[in-house]
């Protein structure tokens, strides 16, 4: 069994799950909403929520001793696939080549009424 991850700037889980958990050299990050970790409030609009979700993901990775360069797979959940280009542009500012594998899907709804949620799997190398 792995170790649950928590730390400064990490948004708390809003249910009975870990924000992230390690398993050997892997880190499994639960979906990050565009939620301010200090207040629990969602940012306004898909742009701000996507930016905040990635800030939250970076904080979660850092708390476990990982960085975005360790991410091997992401899944993006959108409540409106029409926001794909906007979120894709923001995502592209966070990751660099070789980009992680990724799936993007439209969902009927997200917790707290979120517009975007981003989850990731990272692997420590070396």
Buried (B, 14 or more C-beta within 10 A) or exposed (E): EEEEBBEEEBBEEEEEEBBBBBEEEBBBBBBBBBBBBEEEEBBEEBBBBBBBBBBBBBBBBBBBEBEBEBBBBBBBBBBEEEBBEBBEEBBEEBBEEEEBEBEBEEEEEBEEEBBBBBBBBBEEEE
